[in-house]
Amino acid sequence: MAKEGAAAGGDGGMSESVIRKVLVSYMYVAVWIFLSFSVIVYNKYILDPKMYNWPFPISLTMVHMAFCSSLAVALVRVLRVVDLPSSPAMTPQLYVASVLPIGALYSLSLWFSNSAYIYLSVSFIQMLKALMPVAVYSIGVLFKKETFKSSAMLNMLSISFGVAIAAYGEARFDLRGVALQLAAVAFEATRLVLIQILLTSKGISLNPITSLYYVAPCCLAFLVVPWVFVELPRLRAVGTFQPDLFVFGTNSLCAFALNLAVFLLVGKTSALTMNVAGVVKDWLLIAFSWSVIRDTVTPINLFGYGIAFLGVGYYNHVKLQALKAKEAQKKAAQADEEAGSLLQERDSHADRKTDNQA
């Protein structure tokens, strides 16, 4: 009886542990969705001419980068919360070759994506963002980081077809806004592929804090050039405009907190979990845009996005299966290695025994 009770207690403890891990994972997902949701809606509020009416996306992005750079330097150099990569170390040559291109692409992605909020609704922007897997796969094939497969290409075409239908049914279609958002998707996808080529392939692993430490100042420097020519003259024309420190401070804090949430979510779960959570976030944003902001969402919008949603869901499913297969191969290789070591030890022991007998 005592053994049975102990076994039951062990099973109960294991169940509680599993439940606790699941709940913690859901908490990370909920925090990331909330912060990502908040940053998107907050940026829309600041940039939209019908709301806060501060249509300076480069300036807003520069405020974010300056804030994130300052906090990242404080966390790395002053508080020593995280360590900088040491194997290999980030040399000036490596920084110029790897971080600068990523920072340039990141600055363009943020600039264009924030600019799109001036012209497009939140719901339609989320629908256009469904093209991200298409862009990542296409650029990955171009840079030979992905293998071309006809089944994958058909899936990419289905996503594109769904987004095209959603665009056809958009009530507030604006060609300039669509071009900006598509450019932002292309730059972001290229940045993600270059991270694999320039950083991951060299064994450099950066968490969001160290990423901001290296990338945010670089991004800020790149944004200065278009800012001087595009927005500085307009800001001078405004003259008496005084930025609201509370609005821009809390907005920047949300942007920084989102980067930390990404670190927690990916570190405690996986990047695939974040992709799936991103789909949930998109639906929530579409519902919020329709019910609260009162953006027009047409049945054709939803039908087209539904097709794209199914394609993105299948894309995530394929990624999950590939991840499981990779883990299975790794475990099989480890098992073969352990079996080989045991066999070698047994042969060595048998040889020593034969020598002793001789």
Wavefront OBJ file of the C-alpha trace (Angstrom):
o trace
v 0.000 0.000 0.000
v 2.796 2.375 0.897
v 4.452 1.811 -2.470
v 1.163 2.353 -4.280
v 0.624 5.583 -2.345
v 4.127 6.750 -3.179
v 3.613 5.934 -6.837
v 0.326 7.803 -6.867
v 1.960 10.732 -5.161
v 4.754 10.668 -7.749
v 2.259 10.643 -10.619
v 0.336 13.474 -8.986
v 3.541 15.461 -8.526
v 4.458 14.888 -12.160
v 1.006 16.011 -13.285
v 1.234 19.138 -11.162
v 4.678 19.884 -12.619
v 3.398 19.492 -16.179
v 0.350 21.645 -15.431
v 2.575 24.303 -13.885
v 4.846 24.372 -16.947
v 1.846 24.638 -19.272
v 0.378 27.495 -17.229
v 3.722 29.333 -17.191
v 4.003 28.915 -20.974
v 0.500 30.306 -21.431
v 1.438 33.225 -19.192
v 4.457 34.060 -21.387
v 2.243 33.827 -24.469
v -0.392 36.102 -22.881
v 2.222 38.698 -21.856
v 3.754 38.736 -25.352
v 0.338 39.043 -27.041
v -0.642 41.880 -24.678
v 2.584 43.840 -25.230
v 2.655 43.289 -28.998
v -1.017 44.277 -29.170
v -0.321 47.379 -27.056
v 2.661 48.556 -29.135
v 0.736 48.208 -32.415
v -2.357 50.021 -31.131
v -0.238 52.688 -29.380
v 1.777 53.391 -32.546
v -1.449 53.621 -34.526
v -2.854 56.068 -31.963
v 0.227 58.329 -32.151
v 0.637 58.309 -35.936
v -2.971 58.331 -37.161
v -4.111 61.828 -38.307
v -7.557 61.156 -36.786
v -6.184 60.347 -33.310
v -3.052 61.853 -31.696
v -2.027 63.184 -35.113
v 1.771 63.082 -34.911
v 2.585 61.789 -38.423
v 6.353 61.499 -38.021
v 7.166 57.751 -38.208
v 10.944 58.214 -38.528
v 11.010 60.422 -35.429
v 8.873 57.943 -33.485
v 11.179 55.075 -34.479
v 14.220 57.143 -33.463
v 12.643 57.814 -30.057
v 12.156 54.046 -29.618
v 15.738 53.271 -30.664
v 17.243 55.971 -28.419
v 15.215 54.711 -25.452
v 16.059 51.043 -26.134
v 19.749 51.856 -26.665
v 19.958 53.700 -23.333
v 18.230 50.936 -21.376
v 20.246 48.196 -23.105
v 23.543 49.954 -22.291
v 22.423 50.364 -18.671
v 21.454 46.687 -18.386
v 24.648 45.420 -20.038
v 27.324 47.852 -18.840
v 25.984 49.147 -15.522
v 23.710 46.501 -14.033
v 25.475 43.551 -15.731
v 22.174 41.721 -16.205
v 23.465 39.840 -19.264
v 26.909 39.088 -20.649
v 28.070 40.009 -24.119
v 28.976 37.132 -26.457
v 32.547 35.965 -25.981
v 32.895 32.960 -28.284
v 33.324 34.487 -30.762
v 33.643 38.002 -29.393
v 32.029 40.914 -31.210
v 35.036 42.560 -32.860
v 34.781 45.829 -34.847
v 35.276 43.875 -38.075
v 32.508 41.411 -37.172
v 30.232 44.284 -36.156
v 30.690 46.042 -39.503
v 30.254 42.821 -41.508
v 27.318 41.365 -39.560
v 25.487 43.886 -37.388
v 25.512 46.926 -39.693
v 23.555 45.243 -42.536
v 21.035 43.870 -40.027
v 20.701 47.281 -38.369
v 20.156 48.980 -41.731
v 17.400 46.522 -42.681
v 15.816 46.827 -39.230
v 15.695 50.624 -39.498
v 14.001 50.419 -42.912
v 11.528 47.783 -41.681
v 10.512 49.869 -38.656
v 10.355 53.112 -40.640
v 8.093 51.710 -43.361
v 5.884 49.636 -41.029
v 5.254 52.640 -38.766
v 4.596 54.831 -41.827
v 1.888 52.423 -42.995
v -0.215 53.224 -39.886
v -0.806 56.694 -41.283
v -2.575 55.330 -44.361
v -4.007 51.901 -43.463
v -6.232 50.405 -40.783
v -4.779 48.142 -38.089
v -6.857 45.210 -39.332
v -5.657 45.484 -42.937
v -2.015 45.859 -41.860
v -2.287 42.590 -39.905
v -3.720 40.905 -42.990
v -0.778 42.130 -45.083
v 1.644 40.834 -42.437
v 0.396 37.322 -43.223
v 2.774 37.547 -46.206
v 5.790 37.285 -43.876
v 6.209 33.480 -44.327
v 6.063 34.008 -48.103
v 8.795 36.649 -47.966
v 10.996 34.653 -45.560
v 10.705 31.477 -47.659
v 11.314 33.278 -50.970
v 14.366 35.164 -49.692
v 15.605 31.995 -47.963
v 15.478 30.166 -51.314
v 17.232 33.116 -52.994
v 20.062 33.007 -50.425
v 20.078 29.154 -50.486
v 19.011 28.878 -46.834
v 15.773 27.112 -47.824
v 15.260 24.238 -50.240
v 12.814 24.897 -53.041
v 9.824 22.547 -52.822
v 6.772 22.659 -55.054
v 4.472 21.907 -52.085
v 5.946 24.813 -50.101
v 5.617 27.139 -53.086
v 1.962 26.150 -53.549
v 1.395 26.984 -49.885
v 3.080 30.362 -50.363
v 0.868 31.031 -53.385
v -2.255 30.192 -51.368
v -1.232 32.699 -48.671
v -0.566 35.348 -51.317
v -3.903 34.604 -52.994
v -5.745 35.029 -49.683
v -4.016 38.350 -48.959
v -4.819 39.537 -52.499
v -8.527 38.807 -51.902
v -8.371 40.652 -48.565
v -6.768 43.630 -50.313
v -9.460 43.568 -53.009
v -12.143 43.808 -50.327
v -10.405 46.531 -48.289
v -12.645 49.562 -47.799
v -9.736 51.940 -47.040
v -7.289 50.684 -49.649
v -4.383 53.095 -50.065
v -1.677 52.193 -52.572
v 0.998 54.189 -50.739
v 0.234 52.467 -47.440
v 0.206 49.009 -49.072
v 3.551 49.701 -50.757
v 5.052 50.824 -47.428
v 3.798 47.752 -45.570
v 4.941 45.331 -48.292
v 8.369 46.989 -48.282
v 8.479 46.619 -44.484
v 7.668 42.893 -44.813
v 10.397 42.450 -47.443
v 13.040 44.250 -45.338
v 12.065 42.348 -42.182
v 12.174 38.991 -43.971
v 15.613 39.814 -45.401
v 16.787 40.807 -41.916
v 15.627 37.462 -40.467
v 17.441 35.517 -43.190
v 20.605 37.592 -42.757
v 20.545 36.908 -39.008
v 20.882 33.205 -39.863
v 23.631 33.854 -42.421
v 25.666 36.550 -40.639
v 25.197 35.675 -36.969
v 23.780 32.204 -36.302
v 26.068 30.484 -38.821
v 29.073 32.038 -37.038
v 27.938 30.769 -33.649
v 26.904 34.201 -32.358
v 23.837 34.040 -30.135
v 22.152 37.301 -29.127
v 19.185 37.668 -26.794
v 16.915 40.733 -27.203
v 18.908 42.815 -24.687
v 22.278 42.224 -26.364
v 20.570 42.530 -29.765
v 19.299 45.978 -28.798
v 22.715 46.821 -27.315
v 24.343 46.236 -30.705
v 21.538 46.923 -33.191
v 19.555 49.831 -31.676
v 22.396 52.437 -31.830
v 23.192 51.289 -35.374
v 19.518 51.551 -36.324
v 19.322 55.030 -34.768
v 22.353 56.168 -36.781
v 20.875 54.900 -40.053
v 17.570 56.684 -39.380
v 19.276 60.046 -38.906
v 19.938 60.383 -42.658
v 16.313 60.130 -43.909
v 15.122 62.047 -40.836
v 17.278 65.091 -41.727
v 15.846 65.271 -45.243
v 12.267 64.017 -44.746
v 11.010 64.984 -41.300
v 13.325 67.613 -39.812
v 12.051 70.384 -42.158
v 8.448 69.485 -41.276
v 9.209 69.453 -37.548
v 10.826 72.884 -37.860
v 7.715 74.100 -39.656
v 5.578 72.968 -36.699
v 7.846 75.089 -34.504
v 5.976 75.205 -31.227
v 5.283 71.467 -30.998
v 6.260 70.053 -27.598
v 6.254 66.222 -27.396
v 4.219 64.669 -24.593
v 6.813 62.944 -22.405
v 4.204 60.631 -20.856
v 2.883 59.427 -24.232
v 6.281 58.922 -25.849
v 7.880 57.584 -22.662
v 5.224 54.925 -22.073
v 5.166 54.085 -25.790
v 8.943 53.538 -25.781
v 8.736 51.521 -22.566
v 6.142 49.242 -24.164
v 8.442 48.749 -27.169
v 11.354 47.802 -24.894
v 9.184 45.497 -22.772
v 8.040 43.750 -25.954
v 11.654 42.832 -26.741
v 12.042 41.328 -23.261
v 8.779 39.422 -23.721
v 10.141 37.967 -26.973
v 13.220 36.782 -25.053
v 11.084 35.119 -22.381
v 8.649 33.561 -24.835
v 11.264 32.121 -27.195
v 13.599 31.149 -24.332
v 10.922 29.356 -22.316
v 8.933 27.903 -25.228
v 10.049 28.222 -28.873
v 10.008 30.539 -31.878
v 7.254 28.341 -33.326
v 5.079 29.060 -30.285
v 5.536 32.771 -30.963
v 4.449 32.268 -34.583
v 1.262 30.496 -33.474
v 0.632 33.141 -30.804
v 1.120 35.781 -33.498
v -1.830 34.352 -35.439
v -4.022 34.649 -32.320
v -2.788 38.223 -31.832
v -3.683 39.092 -35.434
v -7.281 37.922 -34.984
v -7.548 39.891 -31.731
v -6.240 43.019 -33.450
v -8.685 42.610 -36.316
v -11.552 42.250 -33.831
v -10.307 45.272 -31.832
v -9.870 47.363 -34.971
v -13.433 46.587 -36.047
v -15.178 46.917 -32.666
v -13.247 49.704 -30.896
v -11.425 51.789 -33.527
v -14.423 51.301 -35.832
v -12.362 50.372 -38.874
v -14.399 48.822 -41.665
v -13.813 45.072 -42.019
v -15.683 43.620 -44.995
v -16.744 39.981 -45.539
v -14.294 39.816 -48.468
v -11.539 40.967 -46.092
v -12.314 38.125 -43.706
v -12.722 35.548 -46.472
v -9.357 36.421 -47.996
v -7.601 36.532 -44.639
v -9.227 33.188 -43.763
v -7.520 31.611 -46.795
v -4.206 33.218 -45.827
v -4.716 32.087 -42.218
v -5.103 28.461 -43.324
v -1.911 28.758 -45.371
v 0.018 30.237 -42.436
v -1.395 27.501 -40.178
v -0.162 24.824 -42.584
v 3.233 26.564 -42.754
v 3.515 26.410 -38.944
v 2.415 22.754 -39.003
v 5.167 21.868 -41.499
v 7.723 23.744 -39.388
v 6.580 21.818 -36.292
v 6.909 18.473 -38.062
v 10.390 19.412 -39.304
v 11.370 20.418 -35.765
v 10.114 17.096 -34.376
v 11.994 15.169 -37.074
v 15.184 17.096 -36.291
v 14.822 16.347 -32.562
v 14.194 12.663 -33.324
v 17.332 12.526 -35.491
v 19.352 14.193 -32.748
v 18.120 11.685 -30.142
v 18.806 8.774 -32.511
v 22.331 10.060 -33.148
v 22.934 10.399 -29.397
v 21.611 6.870 -28.826
v 23.901 5.498 -31.566
v 26.852 7.366 -30.071
v 26.134 5.980 -26.595
v 25.693 2.456 -27.986
v 28.980 2.790 -29.878
v 30.755 3.951 -26.698
v 29.347 1.022 -24.712
v 30.356 -1.423 -27.454
v 33.861 0.055 -27.557
v 34.164 -0.228 -23.761
v 32.949 -3.829 -23.863
v 35.446 -4.743 -26.618
v 38.226 -3.011 -24.720
v 37.294 -4.890 -21.539
v 37.201 -8.187 -23.467
v 40.641 -7.480 -24.970
v 42.103 -6.753 -21.524
v 40.565 -9.952 -20.166
v 42.110 -11.966 -23.029
v 45.508 -10.376 -22.416
v 45.324 -11.209 -18.717
v 44.415 -14.817 -19.465
v 47.328 -15.066 -21.888
l 1 2 3 4 5 6 7 8 9 10 11 12 13 14 15 16 17 18 19 20 21 22 23 24 25 26 27 28 29 30 31 32 33 34 35 36 37 38 39 40 41 42 43 44 45 46 47 48 49 50 51 52 53 54 55 56 57 58 59 60 61 62 63 64 65 66 67 68 69 70 71 72 73 74 75 76 77 78 79 80 81 82 83 84 85 86 87 88 89 90 91 92 93 94 95 96 97 98 99 100 101 102 103 104 105 106 107 108 109 110 111 112 113 114 115 116 117 118 119 120 121 122 123 124 125 126 127 128 129 130 131 132 133 134 135 136 137 138 139 140 141 142 143 144 145 146 147 148 149 150 151 152 153 154 155 156 157 158 159 160 161 162 163 164 165 166 167 168 169 170 171 172 173 174 175 176 177 178 179 180 181 182 183 184 185 186 187 188 189 190 191 192 193 194 195 196 197 198 199 200 201 202 203 204 205 206 207 208 209 210 211 212 213 214 215 216 217 218 219 220 221 222 223 224 225 226 227 228 229 230 231 232 233 234 235 236 237 238 239 240 241 242 243 244 245 246 247 248 249 250 251 252 253 254 255 256 257 258 259 260 261 262 263 264 265 266 267 268 269 270 271 272 273 274 275 276 277 278 279 280 281 282 283 284 285 286 287 288 289 290 291 292 293 294 295 296 297 298 299 300 301 302 303 304 305 306 307 308 309 310 311 312 313 314 315 316 317 318 319 320 321 322 323 324 325 326 327 328 329 330 331 332 333 334 335 336 337 338 339 340 341 342 343 344 345 346 347 348 349 350 351 352 353 354 355 356 357 358
